[in-house]
Structures are given as structure tokens and as C-alpha cells.
Amino acid sequence: KSLIAFQAKHYIVSKSFKLTSLKEFSFKFNSEDLIGLKADLIMGYEANLTNDSQKKVFQTLGLPVVMNKDMEEKGPLARAEWLVFIASFFNQETEAVRIFQSIEESYLSLKRDNLRRNKKKVIIGEIQSGEWVTCGGESDLAQLITDAGGELAHSRASAKTQKISLEEILLKKTNYDIWLTHNLWESEKERVETMKHDPRYRTLKAIRVYNNN
């Protein structure tokens, strides 16, 4: 009940929150929105405070702001550990540490089990503007795939999004176990239609196709 507003609240999947009671907070906020919230604390990211004018708004209004940097962590466990930071505002650090230690133990156990299994070949991404766009080999997603027992295809030593020539992707004719797309397909029908309109996709051999939508 302590959460009163959120930016892009449709991304909240937890049933603990009643979305209709949460105010949608705009990325390009204004002072009236901030004052109207009457919040005891505003938690933000660097992306929200990229220019001096936005920072001056907070300073002028005297609103308490705390920066959250969990998204800058490269490892999934490091991101999870930020629950201890958030719990500190509710005097729940001890409980948060206990929960995190349980998460860490479970995660590392799964990771050890996955290392004993045959690795699954995983390809990430899609075609954008004539190139194949995928994640970097040092990204948090790449780390998750490795820990889950996958072998990331076309991995480059970078945490940034990578652009690879279609020739490099398609001419190798590799058979992948899993293709994790980064697009907005919301149904099998949309996937089939995309394949029809861009025949280059049909040369990509993947046993399973996953999409977070």
C-alpha cells in the first residue's frame, strides 16, 4: 500500500498491487504531478534525471529523491540484492537479507545443476533495418542464459546491444535449440505473418521460439 504512483504501471505483474489505485506517472514529469502525489519519497533512475532542469525541480520543491541503480547491475543476483536497499526504508533489512540469501542459494544450486547438462544453443534477437540485433555477450541476459545451461550464439565481448550482419547469421545455417525474440509478436498468428513477409526468417532453424509477450 506504500506505492502510490509508478511509471508505466502496465509492467507490474505482481498481484500484490491493485493497478487501478496506482497513479500513472509520466516519464516527462512536471512539477504539478510531483506536488500532487504528496509522496514521502520518490525513487528514480538516472534516465529520469538526465538533465539539470529536472533535477532543479526536485531541489526547488524540496522533494526527497533516492536513486535506484539496480538496472546497472550486470548479474541477476546483484540485481536481486537491491531488495535489501529497498527494504531499508521499511526497517526490514534483516528479513530482506534472509530472503536474498534464500534466492542466492537456490540460484547457485540451479546453476550448478545446469552446468552438468548438455548446453542448449540459444539465439537472441530479430531483424531490424537489415541487421540482426542481439544482446552482448557480457550483458545480464547473456549471464542468465549461461547460468540456465544455454550457449549464446553470436556472442560478442560487450554488455551493449549488438548488430550483426544477416549474412553471418543466416549463411551459417546453424540449428538452434531456442530462439528468444525481442519483438512485439503477441500471437502465433503474428509470428507466421512476419515469416511470410520476410523470408529471411525462414532460413533460421530453431526448435523452440519464445516471446515474452
Summary of the structure (lengths in Angstrom):
residues: 213
radius of gyration: 21.2
end to end distance: 27.6
largest distance: 59.0
contacts: 510
relative contact order: 0.09
helix: 45%
strand: 19%
